C-alpha cells in the first residue's frame, strides 16, 4: 500500500485556521452593523462608535484565545 498524502508538522495550525473563521465573520458583522446604523442615523455615529470598539475587542479576543490555545496545546 502506498501513501498518497501525509500530514506532517503540527495539526494545531489547521485547527487555528478553522477557528479563526468565526471571529472573522464576527468582525465583519460588527462593522456592517456600525456602517448600517451610521447610514440610517448619522447623528448617532459617535455613540455607536463606542459599541463598535467594544464589539470588535470582544470578538477579536476570541481569535487571540484560539491562538494562545493552539500554542499551549501544541507544546
VOBA-1610 file (N, C-alpha, C; in pm, whole numbers, padded with zeros to 5 digits, always signed):
BEGIN
Unk+00084-00117+00000Unk+00000+00000+00000Unk+00089+00124+00000Unk+00063+00215-00090Unk+00142+00338-00097Unk+00068+00453-00028Unk+00145+00540+00029Unk+00088+00657+00096Unk+00079+00771-00005Unk-00042+00819-00025Unk-00061+00927-00122Unk-00038+01065-00060Unk-00073+01079+00064Unk-00055+01208+00131Unk-00026+01183+00278Unk+00057+01266+00334Unk+00089+01254+00475Unk+00082+01392+00539Unk+00028+01395+00659Unk+00022+01520+00733Unk+00141+01522+00827Unk+00226+01619+00806Unk+00343+01633+00892Unk+00341+01770+00956Unk+00399+01780+01072Unk+00401+01907+01143Unk+00286+01912+01242Unk+00255+02031+01284Unk+00153+02050+01386Unk+00015+02065+01323Unk-00077+01985+01367Unk-00215+01993+01318Unk-00287+02111+01385Unk-00227+02168+01490Unk-00287+02282+01559Unk-00301+02402+01466Unk-00210+02416+01371Unk-00221+02530+01279Unk-00345+02518+01192Unk-00380+02398+01154Unk-00502+02377+01076Unk-00624+02407+01162Unk-00621+02362+01287Unk-00731+02389+01379Unk-00749+02537+01406Unk-00637+02610+01422Unk-00648+02753+01447Unk-00699+02824+01323Unk-00656+02781+01207Unk-00705+02842+01084Unk-00856+02827+01070Unk-00907+02710+01106Unk-01051+02690+01102Unk-01122+02769+01212Unk-01058+02780+01328Unk-01119+02853+01439Unk-01119+03003+01415Unk-01032+03053+01330Unk-01026+03197+01303Unk-01137+03242+01208Unk-01207+03149+01149Unk-01317+03185+01059Unk-01430+03252+01137Unk-01460+03201+01255Unk-01568+03256+01336Unk-01546+03401+01376Unk-01431+03434+01436Unk-01406+03575+01468Unk-01398+03664+01343Unk-01353+03610+01232Unk-01351+03689+01108Unk-01490+03728+01065Unk-01582+03635+01073Unk-01722+03665+01040Unk-01781+03760+01143Unk-01746+03740+01270Unk-01797+03827+01376Unk-01753+03972+01358Unk-01626+03993+01322Unk-01577+04129+01300Unk-01649+04191+01181Unk-01671+04114+01078Unk-01745+04165+00962Unk-01886+04207+01000Unk-01952+04129+01083Unk-02088+04163+01125Unk-02091+04287+01213Unk-01992+04302+01300Unk-01986+04420+01387Unk-01970+04547+01303Unk-01877+04545+01209Unk-01855+04664+01127Unk-01972+04689+01031Unk-02034+04584+00982Unk-02151+04602+00895Unk-02265+04666+00970Unk-02284+04625+01096Unk-02391+04685+01176Unk-02361+04832+01206Unk-02235+04865+01230Unk-02198+05004+01256Unk-02222+05091+01132Unk-02179+05042+01018Unk-02197+05118+00894Unk-02345+05138+00864Unk-02423+05034+00884Unk-02567+05045+00857Unk-02635+05142+00955Unk-02597+05136+01082Unk-02659+05227+01179Unk-02616+05371+01155Unk-02491+05392+01113Unk-02445+05528+01084Unk-02511+05582+00958Unk-02542+05496+00865Unk-02608+05541+00743Unk-02754+05578+00771Unk-02816+05507+00863Unk-02956+05537+00894Unk-02971+05662+00980Unk-02881+05677+01078Unk-02886+05794+01167Unk-02744+05846+01187Unk-02701+05936+01101Unk-02563+05986+01110Unk-02531+06058+01241Unk-02632+06117+01305Unk-02605+06190+01430Unk-02569+06097+01546Unk-02598+05969+01534Unk-02566+05875+01642Unk-02435+05800+01616Unk-02357+05842+01519Unk-02234+05771+01485Unk-02133+05774+01599Unk-02126+05887+01671Unk-02032+05896+01782Unk-02068+05801+01895Unk-02197+05790+01925Unk-02242+05698+02030Unk-02219+05553+01989Unk-02246+05524+01862Unk-02232+05386+01814Unk-02086+05345+01801Unk-01996+05441+01788Unk-01854+05408+01774Unk-01802+05341+01901Unk-01856+05379+02015Unk-01816+05314+02141Unk-01851+05166+02137Unk-01970+05136+02091Unk-02013+04996+02081Unk-01937+04922+01973Unk-01894+04994+01869Unk-01813+04933+01764Unk-01681+04883+01821Unk-01614+04968+01897Unk-01484+04931+01954Unk-01500+04817+02054Unk-01603+04824+02137Unk-01627+04719+02235Unk-01657+04585+02167Unk-01743+04587+02067Unk-01776+04464+01995Unk-01655+04406+01923Unk-01576+04495+01860Unk-01456+04449+01791Unk-01358+04385+01888Unk-01339+04447+02005Unk-01244+04394+02103Unk-01288+04257+02155Unk-01417+04243+02182Unk-01466+04115+02234Unk-01456+04003+02131Unk-01490+04034+02008Unk-01483+03931+01904Unk-01338+03896+01872Unk-01252+03997+01868Unk-01112+03971+01838Unk-01043+03894+01950Unk-01092+03908+02073Unk-01037+03832+02185Unk-01055+03682+02163Unk-01163+03643+02096Unk-01183+03501+02067Unk-01073+03446+01977Unk-01033+03525+01879Unk-00924+03481+01791Unk-00793+03471+01867Unk-00769+03565+01957Unk-00645+03560+02035Unk-00644+03443+02132Unk-00760+03412+02191Unk-00768+03293+02277Unk-00738+03166+02197Unk-00789+03160+02076Unk-00762+03044+01991Unk-00615+03031+01956Unk-00550+03145+01931Unk-00408+03142+01900Unk-00326+03095+02020Unk-00357+03146+02137Unk-00287+03104+02258Unk-00311+02957+02287Unk-00433+02913+02266Unk-00464+02773+02290Unk-00392+02681+02191Unk-00378+02726+02068Unk-00307+02645+01968Unk-00161+02626+02009Unk-00100+02730+02065Unk+00040+02717+02108Unk+00050+02639+02238Unk-00048+02655+02327Unk-00040+02587+02456Unk-00062+02437+02442Unk-00157+02398+02360Unk-00187+02255+02343Unk-00079+02188+02257Unk-00027+02262+02160Unk+00073+02206+02069Unk+00205+02174+02135Unk+00234+02245+02243Unk+00353+02222+02322Unk+00474+02214+02243
//
